[in-house]
């Protein structure tokens, strides 16, 4: 009887030892490196910083829940400085570090540049907020959780013409992000002309050259424009709005989703009151998942999440779920990403198509009382008939 007990004790000890060894091996395995690259310094850094914070929150939550089959994730962060060559350098470095994928970039020009590195390396890039249609419909390693603005810019222009009665637009756009800004103004312009509007007056500038906006605005005003569309970062959009009001020019202001951050309101102040914007972000969305995320984000970072934080969090979550399907490896990750269907986002469910593009709702908002207020969900006639 005593012999049996001794053997039983030995057996229990052996099983415990094996379990501890297994747990130690899981913990001692190297973490899975995931890259993040966006503009984190300079006057246009707000969007990139918000995206970094959203991605980090998702990565940390995954690790607290056991990581990818017991392996932790490690976020390797790089600053692309808002410059295409720096984006390529950042992505080359991340690929050399062995990342399985890169979350980024925050703007179209940097993503287009970075893809010159990541596509040949067969590394997935998933962009939180890039919406240029120039990247749509490609069978490559690029994915996104923010939809192309092709449809939203078209409907935005239609609303300005038919509902607001604008007859002629002046359009200021930042050439530094031409992959976004020129494609956006063309989509907006074509729709506006189709609705009977007059040809737009254009004014291009380079944000990195520290432009003086007053002469551009004076020229647009002299041409009789009765609506001003600004396609630029939050900081430049706020500055342009301020200059129009200093000139005592009460022209209605419109802007694209690129500018939708708290910096726009904080820097623009009263000058951006009444400004209209189209985006896929509803700051006061009633979804319990969104409300929980907003509380967690504010508790950790001390300020509310912008659209960049929300979509970067979702991008990281989509990536995490795909990594679980391919055992945390870069090989097979593209195929695992393409299996993303009916993913429950923070606001709305969405799916990725066979090109890694996404279709999701977008909204018309206006700055009122220092807040973005959703006026309505934007839909096309085709959407209404579906």
Long-range contacts (C-beta under 8 A, 24 or more apart in sequence): 26-70, 26-71, 27-70, 29-70, 29-71, 30-71, 31-67, 31-71, 31-72, 31-73, 31-74, 32-67, 32-68, 32-71, 32-72, 32-73, 32-74, 32-100, 32-323, 32-328, 33-74, 33-76, 33-97, 33-98, 33-99, 33-100, 34-59, 34-73, 34-74, 34-75, 34-76, 34-99, 34-100, 34-101, 34-102, 34-103, 34-316, 34-319, 35-75, 35-76, 35-78, 35-91, 35-94, 35-95, 35-97, 35-99, 35-101, 35-102, 35-103, 35-104, 36-75, 36-76, 36-77, 36-78, 36-102, 36-103, 36-104, 37-77, 37-78, 37-79, 37-80, 37-87, 37-90, 37-91, 37-94, 37-102, 37-103, 37-104, 37-105, 37-110, 37-114, 38-79, 38-80, 38-104, 38-105, 38-106, 38-110, 39-79, 39-80, 39-81, 39-82, 39-105, 39-106, 39-107, 39-110, 40-77, 40-79, 40-81, 41-79, 41-81, 42-81, 42-82, 43-207, 43-233, 43-235, 44-82, 44-207, 44-233, 44-234, 44-235, 44-236, 45-82, 46-234, 46-235, 46-261, 46-262, 46-263, 46-306, 46-308, 47-106, 47-107, 47-129, 47-233, 47-234, 47-258, 47-261, 47-306, 47-308, 48-79, 48-80, 48-82, 48-105, 48-106, 48-308, 50-261, 50-305, 50-306, 50-308, 50-309, 50-312, 51-103, 51-104, 51-106, 51-128, 51-129, 51-308, 51-309, 51-311, 51-312, 52-77, 52-312, 53-297, 53-300, 53-301, 53-305, 53-309, 53-312, 54-128, 54-297, 54-305, 54-308, 54-309, 54-310, 54-311, 54-312, 54-313, 54-316, 55-103, 55-128, 55-312, 55-313, 55-315, 55-316, 57-296, 57-297, 57-300, 57-309, 57-313, 58-312, 58-313, 58-316, 58-317, 58-320, 59-316, 59-320, 62-320, 68-320, 68-323, 68-324, 68-327, 68-328, 69-324, 69-327, 69-328, 71-328, 73-320, 73-323, 80-104, 80-105, 80-110, 80-114, 82-107, 82-110, 82-176, 82-208, 83-110, 83-208, 84-109, 84-110, 84-112, 84-113, 85-113, 86-110, 87-111, 87-113, 87-114, 88-113, 88-114, 88-116, 88-117, 90-114, 91-117, 91-118, 91-125, 92-117, 95-121, 95-123, 99-123, 99-330, 100-124, 100-323, 100-328, 100-329, 100-330, 100-333, 101-125, 101-126, 101-319, 101-323, 101-330, 101-333, 102-126, 103-127, 103-128, 103-312, 103-315, 103-316, 103-319, 104-128, 105-130, 106-130, 106-308, 107-177, 107-180, 107-258, 108-132, 108-134, 108-135, 108-177, 108-179, 108-180, 108-183, 109-176, 109-177, 109-178, 109-179, 109-180, 111-135, 111-142, 111-179, 112-179, 115-140, 115-141, 115-142, 118-142, 122-330, 122-334, 123-330, 124-319, 124-330, 124-333, 124-334, 124-337, 126-315, 126-318, 126-319, 126-337, 127-315, 128-308, 128-311, 128-312, 128-314, 128-315, 129-257, 129-307, 129-308, 129-311, 129-312, 130-180, 131-180, 131-257, 132-179, 132-180, 132-183, 132-184, 133-183, 133-187, 134-179, 134-183, 136-355, 136-357, 137-355, 137-357, 138-355, 139-354, 139-355, 140-356, 141-334, 142-356, 143-318, 143-337, 143-352, 143-356, 144-315, 144-356, 144-357, 144-358, 145-311, 145-314, 145-315, 145-318, 145-345, 145-350, 145-358, 146-280, 146-311, 146-358, 147-280, 147-357, 147-358, 147-359, 147-360, 147-362, 148-357, 149-183, 149-184, 149-187, 149-256, 149-257, 149-278, 150-187, 151-362, 151-380, 152-257, 152-278, 152-279, 152-280, 152-362, 152-378, 153-184, 153-187, 153-188, 153-191, 153-256, 153-278, 154-187, 154-188, 154-190, 154-191, 154-380, 155-191, 155-278, 155-378, 155-379, 155-380, 156-188, 156-191, 156-254, 156-278, 156-364, 156-378, 157-187, 157-188, 157-189, 157-191, 157-192, 157-195, 157-197, 158-191, 158-192, 158-195, 159-364, 159-378, 160-192, 160-227, 160-254, 160-276, 161-192, 161-195, 161-196, 161-197, 162-195, 164-227, 164-252, 166-192, 166-197, 166-226, 166-227, 166-252, 167-197, 167-198, 167-226, 167-227, 168-197, 168-198, 168-199, 168-200, 168-201, 168-223, 168-224, 168-225, 168-226, 168-227, 169-197, 169-200, 169-201, 169-225, 169-227, 169-228, 169-229, 169-254, 170-200, 170-201, 170-202, 170-203, 170-217, 170-220, 170-221, 170-223, 170-225, 170-227, 170-228, 170-229, 170-251, 171-200, 171-201, 171-202, 171-203, 171-228, 171-229, 171-230, 171-231, 172-203, 172-204, 172-205, 172-213, 172-216, 172-217, 172-220, 172-228, 172-229, 172-230, 172-231, 172-232, 172-240, 173-202, 173-203, 173-204, 173-205, 173-230, 173-231, 173-232, 174-204, 174-205, 174-206, 174-207, 174-231, 174-232, 174-233, 174-236, 175-204, 175-205, 175-206, 176-206, 176-207, 176-208, 177-258, 180-231, 180-258, 181-231, 181-232, 184-231, 184-256, 185-229, 185-231, 188-229, 200-225, 200-229, 201-225, 207-232, 207-233, 207-236, 213-239, 213-240, 213-243, 214-243, 214-247, 217-243, 217-244, 217-247, 217-249, 218-247, 221-247, 221-249, 221-251, 225-251, 226-251, 226-252, 227-251, 227-252, 227-254, 228-252, 228-253, 228-254, 229-254, 229-255, 229-256, 230-254, 230-255, 230-256, 230-259, 231-255, 231-256, 231-258, 232-258, 232-259, 233-258, 233-259, 234-258, 234-259, 234-260, 234-261, 234-263, 234-264, 234-267, 235-263, 235-264, 235-267, 237-264, 237-268, 237-272, 238-263, 238-264, 238-265, 238-267, 238-268, 238-269, 238-271, 238-272, 239-267, 241-268, 241-271, 241-272, 241-275, 242-268, 242-269, 242-271, 244-271, 245-270, 245-271, 252-276, 257-281, 257-307, 260-306, 260-307, 260-365, 260-372, 261-306, 261-307, 261-308, 262-303, 262-304, 262-306, 264-367, 265-367, 265-370, 265-371, 265-372, 268-367, 272-367, 273-367, 273-368, 273-369, 273-370, 274-366, 274-367, 274-368, 275-366, 275-367, 276-364, 276-365, 276-366, 276-375, 277-364, 277-365, 277-366, 277-367, 277-372, 278-362, 278-363, 278-364, 278-365, 278-378, 279-307, 279-362, 279-363, 279-365, 280-307, 280-311, 280-360, 280-361, 280-362, 280-363, 281-306, 281-307, 281-310, 281-311, 281-347, 281-363, 282-347, 282-363, 282-365, 282-374, 283-365, 283-371, 283-372, 283-374, 284-374, 285-346, 285-347, 287-346, 287-347, 287-348, 289-344, 289-345, 289-346, 289-347, 290-346, 290-347, 293-346, 310-346, 310-347, 313-346, 314-343, 314-345, 314-346, 317-343, 318-343, 318-352
